[in-house]
Amino acid sequence: MTSESPTLGALIRGLRSRKGWTLKEMSANSGIPVSTLSKVEHGQLTLSYDKLYQLSQKLGMRMSELFAEEDKGAETPVTARRSIGDLASAVRVETPNYDYHYLCAELRRKRMIPVIARIRAKSVKQFGQLVHHSGEEFTYVLKGAVVLHSEFYDPVVLREGQSIYFDSSMGHAYLAPEGCDEAEVLTVMSSEDEEQMQAIMSSHVHENTHTPAQAATDGAPAVAAKSVKPRKRSRQDG
């Protein structure tokens, strides 16, 4: 029985993974636009011979090396990454609807973004447009209760101790129900797209925020563990 042949997208993604590059870094090193690389990796586009040759030349590789699969027999290296977080050291961002506390913000290239969020919005009208972002999301109610509105389901009430896991590319909004002034939840957002992971956090940070060194991440704005004043609310705010 023969093994399934790898796709060009899988090979390019594997090459990028071995180098530890984001799509943006791969684009900068290869001269191929981020959007093109992303489509290739997701099997939505292929590269002509001249583009593959350009890629190999820019990366200082032979063409044959581009098509070399990763050694699946090799053990995955143990990175020994760890980060201990608390609210005092969290990156805090305030928006009209939520207070976000981004935990373990110093870790680079995270595949998960853990957040403690305090929810204030009471209605969909007050909240505005539903939020969409790629990946998946898990939320556990720590205090009070929340009403989760989503694009394809009826609203659901989650009470203290209850949780939900859903596709976050589906429009969604967390609201505080009547009688609950403020709810607190633990939310973990996850995505295979490293660029999107940074965009989730970046979208909530004021563009003029000053960033301290201790909260630096790859391509993601970092802010002090103090509140960031809310900017004028837009339709994209969550």
Backbone as a ProteinNet text record, in pm:
[ID]
protein_1_A
[PRIMARY]
MTSESPTLGALIRGLRSRKGWTLKEMSANSGIPVSTLSKVEHGQLTLSYDKLYQLSQKLGMRMSELFAEEDKGAETPVTARRSIGDLASAVRVETPNYDYHYLCAELRRKRMIPVIARIRAKSVKQFGQLVHHSGEEFTYVLKGAVVLHSEFYDPVVLREGQSIYFDSSMGHAYLAPEGCDEAEVLTVMSSEDEEQMQAIMSSHVHENTHTPAQAATDGAPAVAAKSVKPRKRSRQDG
[TERTIARY]
84.4	0	88.3	66.1	149.6	90.1	177.4	130.8	82.4	-9	-65.5	42	49	150.6	119.3	221.3	197.6	162.6	83.3	49.3	157.5	158.7	253.6	230.6	102.4	71	128.9	117.4	171.3	322.7	387.3	533.5	580.2	511	547.2	523.2	410.6	381	484	524.9	626.1	759.8	796	920.8	917.4	804.5	790.6	796.6	732.1	731.4	872.1	949.7	1086.4	1174.3	1147.6	1225.5	1172.1	1054.5	996.5	945.8	901.3	857.1	705.4	657.1	517.4	499.8	376	351.5	416.2	410.6	469.6	620.2	684.3	830	867.4	785.3	808.3	797.6	699.4	680.7	799.2	848.8	962.1	1087.7	1104.6	1224.6	1214.3	1092.3	1075.8	1035.4	981.2	933.7	797.1	729.7	596.5	493.8	387.9	290.5	231.9	198.5	138.1	10.4	-73.3	-200.2	-177.8	-74.2	-43.6	3.9	95.8	146.6	34.3	-55.6	-166.9	-256	-285.5	-370	-301.2	-169.5	-94.9	-102.4	-79.4	-81.1	-218.2	-324.5	-459.9	-513.1	-425.1	-464.7	-555.7	-560.4	-647.5	-573.4	-442.6	-361.2	-234.5	-176.3	-47.5	53.2	179.4	285	341.1	362.7	425	572.1	633.5	774.1	861.4	835.1	919.9	905.6	783.1	764	834.8	831.3	902.9	1053.2	1099.9	1243.2	1280.1	1193.7	1217.4	1224.8	1132	1128.6	1257.6	1303.5	1426	1547.2	1554.1	1667.7	1670.1	1554.1	1546.5	1584.5	1549.4	1576.6	1711.4	1784.8	1916.5	1910.1	1809.6	1789.4	1788.3	1812.1	1791.5	1641.4	1596.9	1456.4	1416.3	1506.1	1474.7	1449.2	1515.1	1497.1	1358.3	1298.7	1163.5	1064.7	1092.7	999.1	1040.1	1134.7	1177.2	1082.6	1020.7	929.6	1006.8	940.4	997.8	1012.1	1121.8	1145.5	1046	941.6	837.7	884.9	1001.8	1053.9	1125.4	1159.4	1231	1137.1	1185.6	1104.6	1082.8	963.2	934.8	1014.3	1092.4	1173.7	1087.1	1132.1	1062.9	1109.2	1018	1056.5	1066.7	1001	1000.5	945.6	853.4	794.5	699.1	696.1	599.2	585.6	472.4	448.4	345.6	376.2	283.7	217.9	86.5	16.1	-79.6	-107.3	-210.3	-264.3	-370.1	-431.9	-338.9	-252.7	-162.2	-63	-24.3	74.6	10.6	-122.7	-191.7	-190.6	-201.6	-217.9	-367	-399	-539	-579.5	-690.1	-743.3	-891.9	-935.9	-1076.4	-1144.4	-1263.4	-1347.3	-1485	-1573.6	-1706.7	-1783.6	-1756.6	-1832.1	-1764	-1630.4	-1554.4	-1435.8	-1388	-1251.5	-1177.6	-1069.2	-989.9	-864.4	-829.6	-701.6	-630.4	-534.3	-460.7	-352.6	-362.3	-270	-148.8	-35.2	87.2	125.1	117.5	136.4	280.1	375.7	516	554.8	474	506.6	487.8	584.8	577.8	509.1	446.1	387.3	296.2	208.7	114.1	10.7	-34.3	-143.7	-275.6	-268.7	-388.5	-371.6	-481.1	-478.6	-575.8	-524.2	-611.8	-644.6	-771.8	-818.7	-919.5	-906.4	-1013.7	-1089.6	-1220	-1298.8	-1413.4	-1435	-1550.6	-1647.1	-1771.7	-1868.9	-1970.9	-1993.5	-2083.4	-2203.2	-2188.6	-2295.7	-2421.9	-2539	-2665.8	-2752.1	-2725.5	-2810.2	-2725.6	-2779.6	-2710	-2694.2	-2795.6	-2788	-2673.2	-2658.1	-2548.4	-2414.4	-2411.8	-2287.3	-2239.8	-2334.2	-2295	-2281.8	-2203.5	-2187.8	-2124	-2174.2	-2116.9	-1970.7	-1892.5	-1749.5	-1724	-1631	-1586.6	-1434.4	-1377.1	-1233.2	-1207.4	-1103.1	-1078.7	-1043.3	-1064	-1024.8	-1143.2	-1113.4	-1213.9	-1201.3	-1306.8	-1310	-1376.2	-1318.2	-1374.7	-1397.2	-1514.7	-1545.2	-1606.5	-1556.4	-1604.5	-1647	-1768.2	-1820.2	-1766.6	-1692	-1634.7	-1729.9	-1795.5	-1886.8	-2007.8	-2124	-2244.3	-2296.5	-2343.6	-2398.1	-2376.9	-2375.3	-2362.2	-2465.3	-2503.2	-2587.4	-2499.7	-2482.5	-2404.1	-2498.4	-2487	-2559.1	-2465	-2515.3	-2431.8	-2511.3	-2439.2	-2494.8	-2595.9	-2573.8	-2655.6	-2737.3	-2731.9	-2803.9	-2885.3	-2988.2	-3060.9	-2969.4	-2995	-2912.4	-2916.6	-2803.7	-2796.2	-2741.9	-2803.5	-2759.6	-2662.7	-2546.5	-2445.8	-2429.6	-2445.5	-2434.4	-2301.3	-2274.1	-2147.1	-2119.9	-1999	-1962.2	-1992.7	-2065.4	-2095	-1995.7	-1984.4	-1886.9	-1943.9	-1875.6	-1915.2	-1791	-1794.5	-1684	-1747.2	-1694.6	-1758.7	-1659.6	-1704.2	-1628.5	-1638.8	-1525.5	-1530.3	-1533.8	-1529.8	-1552.6	-1701.8	-1784.2	-1926.7	-1944.3	-2022.4	-2043.3	-2094	-2039.7	-2080.3	-2064.1	-2138.6	-2130.6	-2169.4	-2093.6	-2125.6	-2195	-2309	-2382.8	-2408.3	-2424.3	-2464.2	-2616.4	-2680.7	-2827.4	-2883.7	-3013.4	-3078.7	-3058.6	-3031.5	-3008.8	-2865.2	-2779	-2635.9	-2556.8	-2504.2	-2433.7	-2306.5	-2238.8	-2112.8	-2083.2	-2045.6	-2009.5	-1860.1	-1801.7	-1659	-1641.6	-1563.7	-1543.3	-1395.1	-1358.2	-1227.2	-1250.2	-1185.6	-1198.5	-1062.4	-1056.3	-934.3	-963.4	-893.9	-910.1	-793.8	-822.4	-720.9	-731.7	-615.5	-614.2	-483.3	-486.4	-363.2	-291.8	-362.2	-306.3	-238.4	-104.2	-29.7	-55.7	-71.2	-97.9	-232.7	-332.1	-463.5	-460.4	-380.5	-370.5	-324.8	-227.7	-181.7	-287.9	-362.5	-464.1	-577	-609.6	-715.4	-683.8	-559.3	-519.9	-502.5	-440.6	-411.3	-537.3	-646.7	-769.6	-829	-787.4	-844.7	-754.5	-638.3	-540.9	-540.2	-545.2	-541.4	-410.9	-416.9	-299.3	-189.3	-224.6	-123.3	-69.6	-107.4	-62.2	88.9	154.5	297.7	318.4	418.4	435.9	564.7	557.3	675.7	746.1	875.7	955.9	912.2	869.1	840	717.9	635.5	516.5	529	651.9	670.6	638.2	571.9	545.5	574.1	589.3	618.7	502.6	522.2	425	299.2	290.2	168.5	194.7	108.3	126.9	118.2	202.5	195.3	171.9	90.8	62.3	83.4	96.9	121.2	1.4	23.8	-85	-169.7	-195.8	-285	-391.6	-501	-608.9	-570.5	-618.6	-602.5	-734.2	-732.2	-856.4	-929.3	-1061.9	-1136.6	-1126.1	-1105.6	-1108.9	-1253.7	-1278.1	-1412.6	-1461.5	-1574.4	-1622.3	-1652.3	-1607.8	-1638.5	-1722.2	-1769.6	-1852.3	-1774.5	-1639.6	-1557.9	-1520.3	-1546.5	-1505.2	-1584.5	-1512.6	-1583.1	-1614.2
-117.4	0	122.9	212.1	331.1	444.4	529.3	643	752	833.2	942	1045.8	1091.2	1189.8	1323.2	1392.3	1522.2	1626.9	1724.2	1833.5	1940.6	2028.1	2138.9	2226.8	2248.4	2330.9	2273.5	2140.1	2075.5	2086.5	2076	2086.5	2227.7	2327.7	2467.2	2498.6	2450.9	2473.1	2404.3	2282.8	2211	2282.1	2336.4	2411.9	2534	2605.5	2725	2688.9	2575.7	2531.2	2496.6	2429.6	2391.7	2513.9	2618.7	2741.7	2828.9	2793.2	2870.5	3006.2	3017.6	3145.1	3157.3	3279.6	3310.6	3329.5	3338.9	3365.7	3497.3	3596.1	3726.5	3715.1	3637.3	3618.3	3539.5	3438.5	3360.3	3450.1	3538.2	3631.3	3724.7	3777.7	3869.6	3801.3	3674.2	3601.5	3547.4	3525.6	3465.5	3563.7	3678.9	3774.7	3739.3	3639.4	3599	3655.3	3720.1	3783	3685.9	3739.3	3659	3590.5	3665.5	3608.4	3489	3497.2	3386	3263.7	3286	3175.3	3107.7	3189.9	3134.7	3047.2	3092.3	3014.3	2884.7	2890.8	2769.8	2668.9	2715.6	2625	2561.2	2633.1	2580.8	2510	2487.1	2412.6	2487.8	2620.8	2702.1	2756.6	2737.7	2793.2	2709.8	2703.8	2636.9	2737.2	2700	2789.3	2736.2	2825.7	2787.7	2755.7	2694.8	2656.5	2777.5	2890.2	3007.6	3060.7	3049.5	3093.4	2999.7	2869.5	2774.2	2797.7	2828.6	2857.5	2984.2	3086.4	3210.2	3180.9	3097.1	3061.8	2994	2896.2	2823.6	2915.5	3006.2	3098.1	3194.5	3249	3344.6	3280	3152.3	3083	3012.3	3024	2961.3	2810.9	2754	2609.5	2556.3	2425.6	2359.6	2332.8	2322.9	2292.2	2161.7	2064	1933.4	1943.5	2040.7	2056.8	2109.7	2183	2233.1	2119.4	2009.4	1897.5	1785.3	1813.6	1713.6	1716.5	1603.7	1596	1597.3	1645.9	1643.2	1498.4	1470.4	1334.8	1304.6	1224.9	1197.6	1105.2	1041.5	953.7	1030.1	1156.8	1236.3	1278.3	1277	1315.2	1466.3	1505.3	1647.2	1701.3	1808.1	1860.1	1914.2	1894.9	1947.3	2090.9	2183.6	2324.9	2368.4	2294.1	2327.1	2466.5	2511.5	2642.8	2640.9	2749	2762.8	2909.5	2943.9	3080.4	3077.1	3141.6	3150.1	3287.5	3287.9	3415.2	3443.4	3570.7	3614.4	3748.8	3795.1	3920	4039.3	4034.8	4147.2	4167.1	4058.3	4068	4056.5	4045.6	4029.4	4160.3	4146.8	4262.8	4298.3	4416.1	4455.4	4554	4524.3	4610.5	4631.4	4756.5	4787.5	4824.7	4770	4810.1	4841.4	4901.9	4932.7	4809.3	4692.9	4572.7	4482.4	4478	4385.9	4456.1	4398.4	4420	4289.9	4295.6	4176.8	4175.6	4058.7	4038.8	3924.5	3957.7	3856.5	3794.9	3665.2	3594.7	3543.4	3532.8	3474.2	3542.9	3674.7	3750.2	3749.7	3711.2	3715.8	3599	3492.3	3377.5	3412.5	3376.1	3403.4	3290.4	3325	3227.2	3127	3177.8	3089.2	3037.3	2913.7	2857.7	2874.3	2921.3	2949.9	3086.9	3159.9	3287.6	3277.6	3265.7	3259.9	3401.6	3424.2	3557.7	3545.8	3633.4	3654.3	3776.9	3763.8	3875.9	3908.1	4038.1	4085.6	4147	4104.4	4137.3	4235.8	4345.5	4449.6	4472.4	4449.8	4478.4	4400.3	4466.7	4404.8	4362.9	4416.5	4386.1	4378.6	4311.8	4301.8	4440.5	4526	4662.7	4738.1	4723.9	4788.6	4729.6	4597.2	4529.7	4571	4577.7	4608.8	4482.1	4489.8	4377.4	4257.5	4137.9	4015.8	4002.6	3940.5	3922.9	3793.9	3799.2	3680.3	3674.6	3561.3	3541.8	3392.5	3359.5	3219.3	3137.6	3006.7	2918.1	2871.9	2832.4	2781.9	2853.6	2844.5	2919.3	2836	2842.5	2775.2	2879.9	2878.7	2975.4	2904.6	2939.4	2884.4	3001.5	2995.2	3105.5	3095.9	3198	3201.7	3265.1	3374	3446.1	3493.1	3494.7	3546.6	3454.5	3514.3	3438.1	3519.3	3450.5	3518.8	3463.1	3546.9	3501.9	3505.5	3389.4	3383.3	3388.2	3497.2	3508.3	3462.4	3383.6	3336.2	3335.8	3329.2	3348.5	3241	3116.7	3006.4	2935.9	2985.3	2921.7	3024.3	2976.4	3063	3101.4	3216.3	3255.1	3148.3	3129.5	3031.3	3099.7	3070.3	3125.5	3027.5	3076.7	2996.4	3051.1	2966.1	3009.7	2965.3	3016.5	2987.5	2837.5	2798.2	2657.7	2590.3	2657.1	2599.7	2651.4	2576.7	2613.3	2585.3	2637.7	2615.3	2615.8	2536.1	2526.2	2543.5	2635.7	2659.7	2711.9	2710	2761.8	2913.6	2982.2	3126.9	3205.6	3136.2	3207.7	3236.4	3171.1	3200.9	3328.4	3423.3	3547.6	3520.3	3592.9	3566.9	3691.5	3693	3803.8	3752.6	3793.7	3761.2	3882	3857.2	3963.3	3924	4025	4000.7	4002.9	3900.5	3896.9	3997.3	4022.4	4112.3	4061.8	4155.1	4118.1	4085.1	4081	4053.5	4174.2	4251.4	4374	4345.7	4238.9	4206.9	4059.1	3994.5	3852.7	3838.9	3731.8	3706.9	3567	3556.8	3428	3406.6	3280	3241.2	3195.6	3262.1	3226.4	3189	3080.2	3037.5	3034	3119.4	3123.6	3051.2	2973	2890.5	2899.1	2893.4	2894.5	2837.8	2770.5	2722.8	2835.1	2945.6	3059.2	3152.7	3153.3	3234.1	3382.7	3425.3	3565.8	3606.1	3518.6	3548.9	3555.8	3470.9	3472.1	3607.6	3668.3	3800.4	3905.1	3887.5	3985.2	3989.9	3874.7	3871.5	3969	3963.3	4051.5	4195	4211.9	4344.9	4426.3	4359.3	4430.1	4501.7	4464.3	4525.1	4631.2	4651	4741.3	4874.4	4982.3	5116	5133.2	5189.5	5198	5286.8	5376.5	5464.9	5416.6	5294.2	5241.2	5223	5263.8	5240	5100	5028.4	4887.5	4862.5	4799.5	4769.5	4646.4	4635.9	4525.2	4391.5	4388.1	4258.6	4191.8	4265.7	4204.1	4184.3	4191.2	4183.4	4045	4041.1	3915.5	3936.2	3826.3	3836.6	3901.3	4024.9	4092.6	4134	4110.7	4145.9	4261.7	4364.5	4474.3	4424.9	4477.6	4443.1	4570	4562.2	4681	4649.8	4752.2	4733.5	4669	4609.5	4543	4646.1	4753.7	4857.8	4874.3	4938	4949.5	5042.3	5007.8	5092.2	5163.3	5294.1	5368.5	5325.6	5310.9	5267.6	5369.6	5319.8	5409.1	5424.5	5516.8	5536.5	5408.1	5358.7	5226.7	5221.4	5114.6	5090.9	4965.1	4938.5	4820	4691	4700.4	4578.8	4543.3	4629.4	4601.3	4485.3	4396.9	4286.9	4318.1
0	0	0	-97.4	-108	-27.4	26.2	104	10.5	58.5	-21.8	-49.3	-175.1	-212.9	-146.5	-96.8	-33.5	-137.8	-100.6	-190.9	-184.4	-285.1	-284	-161.7	-128.6	-11.7	116.4	132.5	252.5	256.8	141	135.9	170	114.9	143.8	291	344.2	485.6	574.1	534.4	610.9	608.5	491	479.4	570.3	568.7	653.1	800.8	834.7	974.1	1021.6	936.1	974.5	997.1	923.1	939.6	1052.6	1104.1	1213.7	1169.8	1043.8	989	992.3	1009.4	984.6	834.2	787.8	646	603.2	691.8	659.8	643.1	729.5	720.3	596.1	564.2	442.2	319.9	320.3	209	194.4	307	303.3	249.8	283.1	240.5	98.7	50.5	-82	-190.5	-149.5	-247.9	-304.7	-246.9	-291.5	-193.4	-241.3	-151	-49.6	68.7	175.4	126.5	53.2	7.1	-85.2	-170.4	-261.2	-183.4	-88	-6.9	71.4	127.4	205.3	118	-4.6	-95.4	-137.3	-156.1	-192.1	-77.9	45.5	160.4	181.9	145.9	165.7	41.1	-58.4	-176.9	-271.6	-257.9	-342.9	-465.6	-469.7	-577.5	-588	-706.6	-722.1	-775	-777.5	-825	-955.6	-1048.9	-1176.2	-1152.2	-1252.4	-1238.8	-1208.4	-1277.3	-1254.8	-1113.5	-1055.9	-917.8	-820.4	-848.8	-764.3	-773.5	-894.2	-911.4	-834.1	-842.9	-767.9	-618.9	-571.5	-430.3	-387.1	-466.2	-430.1	-432.3	-531.5	-540.4	-422.6	-389.9	-278.8	-145.4	-131.6	-5.7	-6.3	-118.3	-126.3	-123.2	-192	-191.2	-334	-348.6	-476.1	-491.8	-617.2	-641.8	-574.5	-577	-518.5	-368.4	-303.7	-159.6	-125	-218.4	-194.1	-179.6	-248.4	-250.3	-156	-69.2	29.1	146.9	175.4	288.8	419.6	520.9	655	700.5	768.6	819.2	930.5	896.4	994.5	1105	1082.3	1185.8	1295.8	1265	1364.2	1476.5	1596.7	1710	1710.4	1750.2	1764.4	1881.7	1859.9	1969.7	2082.4	2204.9	2322.3	2342.9	2333.2	2346.3	2492.5	2580.4	2724	2749	2662.1	2682.2	2800.3	2874	2981	3016.6	3072.6	3116.1	3227.4	3336.7	3449.4	3445.7	3439.7	3425.8	3539.6	3560.2	3654	3606.2	3667.6	3622.8	3639.5	3741	3766.3	3652.3	3584.9	3477.2	3339.1	3335.1	3206.7	3127.8	2997.5	2910.4	2910.6	2959.5	2975.5	2866.7	2801.9	2696.2	2721.6	2721.9	2744.5	2613.2	2589.3	2476.9	2534.1	2456.9	2510.5	2557.8	2498.6	2533.3	2635.4	2632	2717.2	2781.4	2891.9	2940	2913.1	2838	2808.3	2894.9	2946.9	3014.7	2942.7	2858	2781.1	2869.9	2893.4	2982.4	2905.5	2975.1	2917.8	2786.3	2785.2	2661.1	2610.8	2696.6	2652.9	2562.8	2560.5	2475.3	2328.9	2246.9	2104.4	2028.9	1918.1	1825.4	1894.9	1978	2045.6	1948	1967.9	1891	1966	2089	2167.4	2231.7	2244.6	2315.3	2432.9	2556	2672.9	2722.1	2749.3	2787.2	2900.8	3000.5	3098	3049.3	3027.9	2976.1	3071.1	3092.1	3167.3	3066.6	3070.2	2966.8	3021.6	2945	2992.3	2899.6	2769.6	2674.3	2710	2697.7	2736.9	2619.3	2500.5	2385.9	2259.7	2158	2030.3	1968.9	1986.8	1934.9	1999.6	2131.1	2202.5	2160.3	2137.2	2100.5	1962.3	1867.2	1729.3	1646.8	1539.3	1447	1515.6	1482.7	1539.5	1500.6	1587.7	1566.4	1488.1	1391.3	1317.6	1322.9	1350	1330.3	1309.9	1235.5	1201	1324.5	1314	1423.1	1506.2	1629.5	1722.1	1855.7	1935.6	2061.4	2170.8	2289.4	2407	2514.9	2576.2	2682.1	2801.3	2919.6	3046.7	3135.4	3188.8	3269.9	3413	3453.1	3587.5	3688.7	3647.7	3738	3658.9	3726.6	3663.4	3555.1	3447.1	3333.9	3206.8	3093.4	2964.2	2866.7	2772.3	2661.4	2537.2	2473.7	2350.5	2230.6	2153.4	2027	1916.3	1823.8	1713.6	1584	1475.7	1342.3	1302.4	1343.4	1294.7	1403.3	1526.6	1636.1	1714	1783.7	1875.4	1991.9	2054.9	2170.6	2279.6	2346.5	2454.6	2579.7	2693.7	2822.1	2886.8	2923	2992.5	3133.4	3231.7	3370.1	3430.1	3547.5	3615	3616.8	3568.5	3564.5	3431.9	3342.8	3212.2	3108	2997.3	2894.4	2756.2	2655	2516.1	2428.6	2322	2225.1	2087.5	2005.3	1876.2	1772.8	1648.7	1535.3	1537.5	1561.8	1580	1450.2	1334.4	1208.7	1191.6	1272.4	1279.4	1361.9	1311.2	1385.3	1525.7	1625	1763	1849.4	1960.2	2055.6	2193.2	2294.7	2433.4	2496.3	2562	2629.3	2774.2	2858	2996.7	3002.6	3058.2	3061.8	3161.7	3153.1	3247.6	3390.3	3479.9	3619.4	3651.5	3548.2	3569.1	3518.6	3611.4	3573.3	3495.7	3532.4	3465.7	3480.9	3371.5	3375	3349.2	3400.2	3379.8	3322.3	3213.8	3148.1	3119.7	3109.3	3057.2	2914.1	2819.8	2678.6	2622.4	2547.6	2479.6	2330.6	2254.2	2108.8	2043.7	1942	1879.4	1728.8	1660.9	1515.6	1466.2	1348.6	1286.9	1213.8	1192.2	1119.9	1218.2	1219.4	1315.5	1296.3	1169.8	1143.8	1204.4	1191.3	1245.7	1396.6	1459	1604.6	1655.1	1584.6	1624.8	1595.2	1487	1449.1	1551	1612.8	1713.5	1825.3	1872.8	1982	1933.3	1816.6	1765.4	1743.3	1705.4	1672.9	1792.8	1915.3	2034.6	2097	2038.6	2099.5	2026.4	2100.6	2041.9	1966.3	1845.9	1760	1816.6	1908.7	1966	2099.9	2138.5	2266.3	2267.4	2377.1	2392.1	2445.7	2395.6	2428.6	2505.1	2622.7	2700.7	2648.6	2672.6	2620.3	2676.6	2803.1	2864.1	2805.2	2731.4	2674.8	2525.1	2470.6	2326.4	2273.9	2157.2	2087.9	1941.6	1866.3	1724	1649.9	1608.3	1526.1	1598.6	1730.3	1802	1894.2	1895.2	1986.8	2128.5	2215.9	2356.8	2434.1	2538.1	2616.1	2761.7	2841.3	2982.9	3048.1	3165.8	3236.5	3308.4	3240.9	3288.3	3182.1	3219.3	3122.4	3009.8	2890.6	2773.5	2753.4	2743.2	2729.1	2603.3	2613	2495	2383.7	2260.4	2147	2103.3	2013.1	1963.1	1899.1	1942.1	1901.2	1753.9	1687.7	1547.7	1537	1417.7	1395.2	1408.4	1406.2	1412	1553.9	1650.7	1788	1843.8	1925.5	1990.2	2132.6
[MASK]
++++++++++++++++++++++++++++++++++++++++++++++++++++++++++++++++++++++++++++++++++++++++++++++++++++++++++++++++++++++++++++++++++++++++++++++++++++++++++++++++++++++++++++++++++++++++++++++++++++++++++++++++++++++++++++++++++++++++++++++

